[in-house]
Amino acid sequence: MDQEEPKNQKNQQLTDYGKFSSMAFQMGGIIALGVWGGIELDKYFPISKFPVFTISLSLLSVFASIYFVIKDLLKK
């Protein structure tokens, strides 16, 4: 009985590590996709020398990734 309790605790720790590392990859993917989309839109619509789409979409993707992380953390 005593051996099962530490084993369950270790499994829970591994589950938590997996959950948090997947959140980090999700954040990175969302931000990278937003920056890439902004760069492509700036190439397609050359409004000015200032990269409007890149900056706006990168900020939007940062806020979106923070939203998804908070949503996942509160789901527990």
Backbone as CSV, one residue per row, in Angstrom:
resi,resn,N_x,N_y,N_z,CA_x,CA_y,CA_z,C_x,C_y,C_z
1,MET,0.821,-1.189,0.000,0.000,0.000,0.000,0.867,1.256,0.000
2,ASP,1.981,1.227,0.727,2.857,2.386,0.796,3.581,2.627,-0.529
3,GLN,3.809,1.548,-1.296,4.523,1.710,-2.557,3.628,2.348,-3.626
4,GLU,2.329,2.154,-3.507,1.425,2.716,-4.513,1.305,4.228,-4.379
5,GLU,1.332,4.736,-3.179,1.161,6.175,-2.975,2.289,6.990,-3.609
6,PRO,3.581,6.651,-3.386,4.628,7.407,-4.078,4.574,7.227,-5.598
7,LYS,4.174,6.048,-6.050,4.079,5.808,-7.487,2.985,6.690,-8.095
8,ASN,1.845,6.821,-7.420,0.778,7.683,-7.917,1.211,9.146,-7.908
9,GLN,1.973,9.534,-6.886,2.459,10.905,-6.818,3.442,11.179,-7.959
10,LYS,4.296,10.205,-8.257,5.250,10.371,-9.350,4.523,10.444,-10.690
11,ASN,3.495,9.623,-10.860,2.712,9.676,-12.095,2.004,11.018,-12.240
12,GLN,1.506,11.574,-11.127,0.854,12.877,-11.171,1.852,13.968,-11.545
13,GLN,3.072,13.874,-11.030,4.092,14.860,-11.375,4.431,14.793,-12.861
14,LEU,4.548,13.580,-13.388,4.822,13.429,-14.816,3.669,13.964,-15.659
15,THR,2.448,13.751,-15.207,1.289,14.279,-15.911,1.303,15.803,-15.906
16,ASP,1.653,16.395,-14.767,1.729,17.855,-14.676,2.824,18.406,-15.576
17,TYR,3.977,17.754,-15.601,5.060,18.197,-16.489,4.624,18.150,-17.947
18,GLY,3.942,17.094,-18.319,3.462,16.973,-19.691,2.445,18.047,-20.034
19,LYS,1.562,18.342,-19.080,0.538,19.360,-19.311,1.174,20.735,-19.495
20,PHE,2.130,21.065,-18.628,2.744,22.384,-18.707,3.672,22.511,-19.911
21,SER,4.338,21.443,-20.275,5.193,21.536,-21.461,4.355,21.643,-22.731
22,SER,3.200,20.998,-22.752,2.335,21.146,-23.926,1.764,22.558,-24.006
23,MET,1.518,23.186,-22.848,1.078,24.584,-22.859,2.157,25.487,-23.432
24,ALA,3.413,25.213,-23.110,4.513,26.033,-23.636,4.622,25.885,-25.146
25,PHE,4.493,24.663,-25.659,4.535,24.454,-27.103,3.338,25.106,-27.787
26,GLN,2.178,25.065,-27.129,0.993,25.700,-27.683,1.194,27.214,-27.760
27,MET,1.743,27.812,-26.708,2.014,29.248,-26.719,2.988,29.612,-27.843
28,GLY,4.051,28.845,-27.955,5.037,29.110,-29.002,4.454,28.985,-30.389
29,GLY,3.612,27.997,-30.587,2.987,27.807,-31.897,2.034,28.931,-32.259
30,ILE,1.236,29.371,-31.293,0.296,30.456,-31.553,1.044,31.739,-31.888
31,ILE,2.079,32.041,-31.103,2.841,33.270,-31.336,3.577,33.203,-32.669
32,ALA,4.185,32.070,-32.973,4.904,31.929,-34.243,3.957,32.064,-35.432
33,LEU,2.780,31.483,-35.317,1.796,31.593,-36.398,1.338,33.038,-36.577
34,GLY,1.146,33.764,-35.488,0.748,35.163,-35.583,1.825,36.029,-36.213
35,VAL,3.076,35.807,-35.821,4.174,36.586,-36.401,4.341,36.263,-37.885
36,TRP,4.279,34.993,-38.225,4.405,34.597,-39.629,3.270,35.198,-40.461
37,GLY,2.043,35.142,-39.932,0.913,35.732,-40.655,1.070,37.234,-40.831
38,GLY,1.580,37.911,-39.810,1.806,39.345,-39.923,2.865,39.683,-40.957
39,ILE,3.927,38.908,-40.990,4.981,39.141,-41.983,4.439,38.939,-43.400
40,GLU,3.674,37.883,-43.580,3.115,37.616,-44.903,2.130,38.707,-45.317
41,LEU,1.315,39.197,-44.385,0.389,40.269,-44.723,1.124,41.567,-45.037
42,ASP,2.221,41.823,-44.338,3.013,43.020,-44.649,3.654,42.915,-46.032
43,LYS,4.017,41.711,-46.434,4.558,41.536,-47.789,3.465,41.740,-48.844
44,TYR,2.264,41.229,-48.563,1.171,41.275,-49.536,0.550,42.664,-49.632
45,PHE,0.429,43.355,-48.491,-0.139,44.704,-48.450,0.921,45.683,-47.954
46,PRO,1.778,46.161,-48.832,2.822,47.099,-48.380,2.245,48.499,-48.139
47,ILE,1.604,48.685,-46.982,0.959,49.962,-46.656,2.014,51.035,-46.392
48,SER,2.994,50.707,-45.577,4.058,51.664,-45.258,5.331,50.897,-44.939
49,LYS,6.384,51.636,-44.621,7.629,50.970,-44.222,7.512,50.367,-42.831
50,PHE,6.551,50.834,-42.067,6.325,50.342,-40.709,5.538,49.035,-40.764
51,PRO,6.008,47.960,-40.148,5.325,46.654,-40.244,4.081,46.588,-39.350
52,VAL,3.007,47.156,-39.812,1.771,47.268,-39.026,1.189,45.897,-38.709
53,PHE,1.067,45.051,-39.713,0.442,43.746,-39.514,1.293,42.837,-38.630
54,THR,2.591,42.895,-38.796,3.464,42.048,-37.988,3.347,42.397,-36.507
55,ILE,3.401,43.658,-36.198,3.320,44.072,-34.793,1.937,43.789,-34.221
56,SER,0.892,44.120,-34.966,-0.455,43.922,-34.428,-0.796,42.442,-34.267
57,LEU,-0.454,41.623,-35.246,-0.767,40.193,-35.124,0.111,39.496,-34.092
58,SER,1.348,39.948,-33.923,2.182,39.327,-32.891,1.656,39.663,-31.498
59,LEU,1.231,40.904,-31.289,0.643,41.258,-29.986,-0.667,40.521,-29.756
60,LEU,-1.480,40.422,-30.782,-2.741,39.697,-30.663,-2.504,38.223,-30.353
61,SER,-1.492,37.637,-30.969,-1.212,36.221,-30.716,-0.642,36.008,-29.313
62,VAL,0.109,36.964,-28.786,0.597,36.847,-27.403,-0.579,36.864,-26.444
63,PHE,-1.511,37.809,-26.644,-2.681,37.864,-25.774,-3.543,36.612,-25.914
64,ALA,-3.673,36.095,-27.118,-4.456,34.880,-27.331,-3.808,33.684,-26.643
65,SER,-2.485,33.575,-26.702,-1.824,32.447,-26.050,-1.933,32.555,-24.534
66,ILE,-1.851,33.760,-23.991,-2.037,33.934,-22.546,-3.463,33.557,-22.155
67,TYR,-4.436,33.929,-22.967,-5.829,33.573,-22.699,-6.009,32.057,-22.651
68,PHE,-5.437,31.346,-23.620,-5.588,29.898,-23.649,-4.893,29.225,-22.462
69,VAL,-3.757,29.758,-22.041,-3.065,29.183,-20.887,-3.890,29.390,-19.622
70,ILE,-4.418,30.583,-19.437,-5.234,30.843,-18.251,-6.486,29.984,-18.267
71,LYS,-7.097,29.833,-19.449,-8.281,28.986,-19.571,-7.966,27.537,-19.213
72,ASP,-6.811,27.043,-19.655,-6.420,25.671,-19.335,-6.095,25.503,-17.851
73,LEU,-5.489,26.500,-17.253,-5.159,26.413,-15.831,-6.390,26.451,-14.941
74,LEU,-7.394,27.222,-15.327,-8.603,27.323,-14.528,-9.538,26.137,-14.745
75,LYS,-9.308,25.381,-15.808,-10.156,24.211,-16.097,-9.992,23.133,-15.044
76,LYS,-8.832,23.047,-14.435,-8.559,22.023,-13.421,-9.399,22.272,-12.213
